Amino acid sequence: MIPELSFTTPVFIFLFLPITLAAYYALRGTRLRNVVLFVASLVFYASNGLFYLIPLLFTCVLDYIVGARLAAMGDGARRKALFVASVAIQIGLLSVFKYAGWLSLEAQHFATTLGLGLAIAPIVLPLPPGISFYTFHTISYTADIYRHRFRPQGNVVDYITFVGFFPQLVAGPIARASNLLPQIVQLPPLPSRAEIEESMWLIWWGLSKKLLFADRFGDVVGSAERAIASGHASGAGYVFMYAFGFQIYCDFSAYTDIARGIAKLFGIELTRNFRTPYFSASPSEFWHRWHISLSTWLRDYLYIPLGGNQHGALRTLRNLLVTMFLGGLWHGAGFGFIVWGLYHGVLLVLYHTGKLDERIRAALGPRLGAAIAIFVMFQLVSIGWIFFRAQPGALGPIFASLAAAPTAILANPAMAPMAKMLLLLGLPVAVTELVGYLADVEFVDLYRHFPLALKIVFYNVAIGALIYVWVSGSVAPPFIYYKF
């Protein structure tokens, strides 16, 4: 039995990671170094369940073989058929694990509503963690080879290591073979002392965001849900949507920070996934700053192949809606994800046609107009998180509660403590994000400019948070994107 190897567990931090690093650098000058990463990645993933190795290895071996065949074949119908079949198998596998159960339940509900008398057995399948992420890894690999933008490198162990590289396997960033695979095949340079220090900072900063902020925001979200269920919902929608907006950002960006930091310890650079997204003035800017590896993947492998903005306004708007619909569906099985994707698609269409951010700037001036445009976009994004997170039965009460003025929260005895906790947690997050935005970087990138005393404070806070979680016997909730 393999113990759980989440980033926040002692066994990962004090056993798995040090042993993997020691073995990797002991064999660094040989080809066996990638065998170390290969085995470590499979062990890490198997800690979620041995069964999950089956779809992962099937996906990897299939597309490794397909990639080699595509590279060897000349252009023609057979080459296209092979590529289409590969993508169909990958999407089919993802659909079976991710959507079959949901669709079977919806079909049963539909049959019952119509009184058809059909008994449709629910399909119950375990959802492999990160299957949406590694499916996009493999599809982009074969797509780039098919379009003559990349040629296969390395052997099958290298390829499986690229797809299953344990820091980014279950929650990204979504890797491109052109960026990550050469770093695995070739011998990465030894990280310098400054790079090791930066790696440790990324890891500790990510752990702090996860344990001190994301999980605490999650507590506020849960409290708001219970208030809504008990009928004390006046103003609950504001607490719910803002708390979840901060939770998912702190949680997901924390995972990315930790993943980038761990990868750097091996001399490997992972792509950046966030850049102060809540300071966006428009939907297109938001998707340039939020989950960057997904938005660029959708752009390159879906939006542009559909025609992008090259075939008239109506086709452009259609392509935006289709792309965001599928982007929402990628996140999970459920109408909430679909509505969330379409909601962002509609925002993109409205801003594309109406130039709302530009009109605000023109009416209010560049500085005030930019600030108001950012404020408006933040509210729109926050509303979208309601569809993403809320259960269908809670949508009505949550949106009804938004009819109350935000100040009514403080007058509601059930909501006031939650609002105060939201402010207490949200203020340091907002301040650090603002500092990063004004410097045109992420706050985490400013580390090298910090005085030694401030660095020591940050490290001690992160270490204290970890010790508290371990000593108290509590278990940190899984990263939100584990289930995607």
Secondary structure, DSSP 8 states (H G I E B T S, - for coil): ------TTSHHIIIIIHHHHHHHHHHTTTSTHHHHHHHHHHHHHHHTT-GGGHHHHHHHHHHHHHHHHHHHHS-SSHHHHHHHHHHHHHHHHHHHHHHHHHHHHHHHHHHHHHHT-------------TTHHHHHHHHHHHHHHHHTTS----S-HHHHHHHHH-TTTTTT-----HHHHHHHHHS------HHHHHHHHHHHHHHHHIIIIIIHHHHHHHHHHHHHHHTT--TTHHHHHHHHHHHHHHHHHHHHHHHHHHHHHHTT-------S-GGG-SSHHHHHHHSSHHHHHHHIIIIIHHHTTTSS-HHHHHHHHHHHHHHHHHHH-SSHHHHHHHHHHHHHHHHHHHH-HHHHHHHHH-HHHHHHHHHHHHHHHHHHHHHHHHS-GGGHHHHHHHTTS-TTHHHH-TTTHHHHHHHHHHHHHHHHHHHHHHHTTS-GGGGGGGS-HHHHHHHHHHHHHHHHHHHHHT------GGGG-
